[in-house]
Amino acid sequence: MAREKKPSPNFTLAESLQSWGRKYGQVEDSYISGLTEALRENKNLHIWATFDPLDYLPIPLLANGSKLASRVRFLTVLRNVLVFAPVALTWIAVGQATTGFQKYISQNTTGVANFLDFWQNGYDILPEEYRISSIARLDAVIILAVIALTLTSSVLGKRAEEQVSGSEAFADRERTALALEIGLFLYDKQRATASVVNASVAASVARLRASTTALESSTKAHAGTAKNLTSATKALEKSAKEIAAKKGKTVKAETSDFDWEKIDFSSLDSTQASQKKKWKFK
């Protein structure tokens, strides 16, 4: 079975850049569209390598929290408008009551006139909705609505702020990660200038130093192991010599205690010992 061909790093980075642009609504950005096309065609990458991705990547457009924030703004505007509603309604009612009171006076020239009494009772001239009791109830309802909108907008505003702040932090991390990926990919595509050569030489020297340090550590570790083996061998030889010395002293002590003068060598007849018995054969 044929092995599946892996996509080239150019196409992989282009797809990442395109996905990021779609996610944050920046597909039409000139830097994203131009770099994506250059990566797919593998052209002019040395020119794109001269641009710092952290400077040229656009700021993400955050969708998370925007709906809630728009609702909070609407509630805030509605609250600000309703704050002035009781004043406006009261003055409209005052105007209607004043007009009606003048009409009432013109019809009752001999009676005692009282504006508050007329505003409260109307005397079939002032409509019910403009009377002081109706206006007071309506103003109270509006004020309670303003209080409720203030509390609601405060709570929702805090929640929207937290959502936007978290989304901004996450989007900033993604933007930085993408910028680093672009920078690492385009670093080798730069033209050979003095700064690039110096940076490459410095990186090679750093890798060489790291390898040398690792090799020295490994050599020291092997040298320590060999030293330990040598010490163990010498200790083993010393122990063997001590054991052999102890055995030699024991044999010498046992042989030195034997008294050779007590043996009677005269009883031994060497001639008889060496005489051979003669056998007679028929």
N, C-alpha and C positions, 0 to 999 in steps of 0.2 A: 504494500500500500504506500502510495506516494505521501511524503511528509507535507503537511500544510505550510505554505510559505508565509512567513511572518511579515507583517507590514513594516515598511522602512521607518526609521525614527522621524523622518520628515513628515510623513503622513500621520504618524501618531501624534506629533506635536500640533499639526494643523487641525486634527480632529478635536484635540483638547481645547485649542484656542477657539474653534468654532462653537463648541459646546458651551464654553464659558460665555461667549458673546450672546448666544441664544438665551441662556439662563438669565442674564442680566440686561437683556434688551440693547446690546451694543454690537449687533452683527454688522450694522452699516457704518461703524466707526472706521475711519480711513486706515488707522494703524492695524486693526484686527483684520480687515478685509485684504489690505495689501500684503501683510506678512503671511496670511493664510495662502494667498495665491503664490507668493514666492516660495513657500515651503513645498507646496504641491508640485510646482514646476522646477524646483531646485535651481532657482536663478536669483542672482543678485543678493545672495545671502551675506556676502561680505559687506554690502552696503547696509543691510538691516542690522548687522552686528554692531554698527557704530552708534545705534540708538539705544538708550537705556530703557529697558522695559518698564521699570518702576515709574519712569517719568511719562512714558507715552501710553501705557495702558489706561483706558478710560475709567472713570469712577463708576462703579456699578449703580444701576437704577434699582432700588429696593422695592419689591412689591409687598413683602411681608410687613404687616402693620400699617400699610398706607390706607386701607379701607377703614380700619378702626380709627385712624387719625383723622380721616375725612369726616367720619361721623361725629367725632369729638369737636371738630371745627364747626360743623353744622349746629350742634347743640349749643356751642358757645355763642355763636351768632344769634341763635334764637333766644337764648337767655338775655343777651345784651339788649335785644329789641324789646323783650317783655318787661325789662326793668322800667322802661319809660311808658309802658302801656297804661298802668294805673293813673299816672299823671294826666296823660292825654284823655283817657275816658272821663276822668273827674272834671276836667275843664270843658269837655264837650257837654257833659251833663249840666254843668254850671251855666253854660251858654243857653241850653234849651230851657233850663229852669228860669233864667232871667227873662227870656222872651215870653215864656208862659206867664210869669208873674206880672209883667207889664200888661199883658192882655187881661189878666184877672183884675188888675187895678182899674183898667179902663172900663171894665164891666161892673165893678163894685166900687164906685167912688165914695160911697158913704160908709163902707165897712172898714174894720181895722185890718191893716195889711201886715202880714208876718211872712218874710221870705222863707225861713226855715220850715215853718208850718206848711206853706204852699209847696215847698220842695218835697216834703215828706208825704203830703196827702194828694197833691196834684189838683184837686177840685175839678176833676173831669176835663182839665185843660192840658196838664202835663202827662205824657204817656208813662206807662208803668216802668219801662226800661230806663227812663231818665230820672226816676225818683232816687232819693238819697240812699234808701235801703237797698235797692237793686244795684246801684253803683258800688256801694260798700261791699256787698257780697261778691260782685265781679272782681273788684280790686283785691279782695282777700284771696280769691282763687288764683288770680294771676301771680300774686306774691308767693303763694305756696308753690306754684309751678316754677317760679324763678329759683326758689330754694332747692327744689328737687332737681332742676336742671344743673344747678351749680354743683351739687353733690355728685350727680351722675357724670358730668363732664370731668370733674376732678378724678374720679376713680378710673374712668375709661381713658383719660389722658395719661395717667400714670402707667396703666397697662400698655397703651400704645407706645409710650416712650421706652418701656422695657423691651418690647418686641422690636422696635426699630433699633435700639442700641445693640441688642443681641444679634440682629441681622447684619448690622454694619460691621460688628467685630468679626463675624463669620465670613462675610464677603471680603473684608480686608485681608483675612488670612488666606482665602482662596486666591485673591489677586496677587498677594506676595508670593505664594507658592508657584503660581503660573509664571510670574515675572522671573523667578529664580530658574525655573525650568527652561524658559526661553533664553536667559542669559548663559546658562551652562551649555545649551545646545549651540548657540551662535558664537561661543567663545573661540572655538577652534576654526571658525569660518572667517575670522578677522584677517586682514592683510598683515604680512610680516613687517611690523614696524619695530622700532627700538624698544618701546614699552612692552609689546607683545612678546618679543624675544626674551627680554629680561624677565618677564613674568613666567615664561615657559622654563627658562633656565633655573629660576628660583624654585619652581615647583619640582623640577627634576632633582635639584640638590636636596630639597626637603625630603623627597622620597628616598634618595640615596642615604641620607642621614638616618632615616627611620630603619632602613634595611640594615645599615651598619650597626645600629644600636641593638637590633634584634639578633644579629649574628654574634655580637660580642656577648650578649646575655646568654645565648645558647652555648657559646664556647666556654664561658665561665661555669655554666651548669655542668657541662661534660667534664671540665677540669676538676671540679669539685667531686664528681662521681668517681673519677679515676684516682684521685687522692684518697678518697675513702676506701676504695678497693685496695690500694697499696698499703694503707695502714692496717687493714684487716689481714692482708697477706703476711705482713711483718709480725703481727701479733700471733697469727697462727704458727709461723715458723718458730717464734720464740717459745710458744707453748710446747711445740714438738721437741725442741731442744731440751727444755726443762724436764719433760717426761723421760726423754732418753737418758739424760744425766742422772735422774733419780733411779732408773733401772740399773744403770752401770754401777752405781754406788752400792746397791743392794747385793748384786752378785759378788762384788769384791769383798764385801763384809762377810758373806757366807763362806767363801773359800778361805779367807784368812783365819777363821776360827778353827779350822781342821788341823789336828796335831799329827804331823807325819812321823814323828819320832816314836810313837807308840806302835807302829807297824813293824812286825818281825819279818824281815825279808829273808832271814837265814833258813826258814822252814820251807822256803820255796826251792825246789830242786829243778834247776833249769834243764838238766840232762834228762831227768825223768819226764819232764814236761814235753821235751822235744823228741823223746824216744818214740819210735813208731812200732806199733804192734805188728808182729809178723803173723801172717795167716798161712796155714798149711793147706795146700791143695793136693788132692789125690790126682 
